[in-house]
Amino acid sequence: MTSSDRPLLNRRLAEFGTTVFAEMSALALRTGAINLGQGFPDTDGPEEVREAAVRALRDGRGNQYPPGPGIPELRTAIAAHQQRRYGLSVDPDTEVLVTAGATEAIAASLLALVEPGDEVIALEPYYDSYAACIAMAGGTRVPVTLRPGEGRFRLDLDELRDAVTDRTRLLLINTPHNPTGTVLTREELASIAELAVERDLLVVTDEVYEHLVFDGAEHIPLASFPGMRDRTVTISSAGKTFSFTGWKVGWITASPELVTAVRSAKQYLTYVSAGPFQYAVAEALALPESYFTGFRADMLAKRDVLAEGLEKAGLTVYRPSGTYFITADIRPLGETDGIAFCRALPERAGVVAIPTAVFYDHREMGAPFVRFAFCKRRQVLEEAAARLKSAGTR
């Protein structure tokens, strides 16, 4: 402790200790449990994409600092992807910025666009880095809670509108939504767009699960709605789509003015990253549609394996319309505390999950919910389901 007894950690980060992912992963290692907590695949993505990275390394492409905005090949591929899939015209030279994963993109966007005293509205439960990044920017987070109903977690548009004040600077929207698996509908997105235009708000949208939508759900970028092109920072990444999460290649697309602002913050975070991997991701984005269709179908099958297993184990399951996470309600088991449940689960059943309460400001709202990741091999999911059932959870 210093002579002034001032804490070493910046007070803005005082509420953020070791992440729940680290705690649960350590539990998995100690107990030998199946880790369905942290959201990373247990198999690599396409061999041709991995070989593209090897080829770049051997050819000396990206082994030194790549250009600050990202290599031209990747920026061009990102622009082509946005045009091909969504009809969004993006200038690869002025409207694309490559980042160290979506996590850096979120951090740089909030550090660039939020000042102390600004309010940032985020959909609760939310990915844990959102709260930390808002805090680092000096902003005030204002949660709007997604609530379960009719088999999905739903956004109350009236509650969202009521949360906007004269201090609101930015809406932080995540769809497909981690951890609930909700995919915002066209009507919901249109209402968000109307609100942003009416109140002159900036919007940052986290769309990393854009290629993982199921059951007829449709991913629609918020930037495609009227009035949103020049006020939206759209974030995505390669990690979730191509199962190379360790490469940490993300990006933003936005107007030149917004890209310039975000880059001003980003250049003092990592400066640049993932040189050779950028070349590989450029090739990955150009894969035929059959890859994306097959990837989605594989994840859908895995979702159903785990969902059925959780239901047989006695939990109430909210089958996600997107992402690779399932939220389950533990109350049918006579449990109400998801944190205690998840801490006991590795010893009790040999499975690790994440308590959803850690993604809430209103902890009581998330207390009975638990998140499981299904981005694992089918046999792993089947074994996890069998362990849960045999552990007497039902």
Buried (B, 14 or more C-beta within 10 A) or exposed (E): EEEEEEEEEEEBEEEBEEBBBEBBBEBBEEBEBBBBBBBBBEEEBBEEBBEBBEBBBEEEBBEEEBEEBBBBBBBBBBBBBBEEBBEBEBEBEBBBBBBBBBBBBBBBBBBBBBEEEBBBBBBBBBBBBBBBBBBBBBBBBBBBBBEBEEEBBBBBBEEBBEBBEEEBBBBBBBBBBBBBBBBBBEEBBBBBBBBBBEEEBBBBBBBBBBBBBBEEBEBBBBBBBEEBBEBBBBBBBBBBBBBBBEBBBBBBBBBEEBBEBBBEBBBEEBEBBBBBBBBBBBBBBBBEEEBBEEBBEEBBEBBBBBBBBBBBBBBBBBBBBBBBBBBBBBBBBEBEBBBEBBBEBBEBBBBBBBBBBBBBBEBEBBBBBBBBBBBBEEEBBBBBBBBBBEBEBE
